[in-house]
Amino acid sequence: MFTLVVICGPSGIGKSYLKSRILKQDNFENIIQTTTRLERSGEKNAVDYFFVEKSYFEDNKNLFVGISEFDSCYYGFNEHYLYNKLLKNDGICVCSLWNIIGLNDKNINVLPIFLYPSQPSLVRKRLTNRGETKEKIELRVKAMDDELKLFEKHRHLLNRFDVIDDNIENIIDFINSNI
């Protein structure tokens, strides 16, 4: 089985940008997460996420691995889909730190990348610039604080990169040299 590169970190930190840069290489499968949250403007089902009803997810939790919950919405990976993708090639996905902890319990070779903000105000600014409401920004900033505390607890599981100090090319080189 190939390696799953998992990019995590607070909202607005640059996870999707890093993933898009990695996917420009031919040797990675895009691993899509399933969620019960609503589709955002510009997102597409089966491209950005697999969007499902909350009742479906709850009734079929045994089909998913790396499950997390945020803002009353579930996120996780369909186990069959994930294993089939990783039989073909290395994979890359974006998810939360809580998802990574759930994936570590499975027989999956995970390369976790945690993008860390040395300047948390940068995250608030990015969320504001992408049009999030004040309420959503506060919810995501609180989630960032919780995620950073969880990161400290599970630091030994993760490869940490400061998005201010670490050049994106250095992160890409690290990923390519460790799969």
Secondary structure, DSSP 4 states (H G I P E B T S, - for coil): --EEEEEE-STTSSHHHHHHHHHTSTTEEEPPPEE-SPPPTT--BTTTBEE--HHHHHHTGGGEEEEEEETTEEEEEEHHHHHHHHHHSEEEEE--HHHHHHHTTSS-EEEEEEEE-SSHHHHHHHHHHTT--HHHHHHHHHHHHHHHHHHHHTGGG-EEEETTTS-HHHHHHHHHHT-
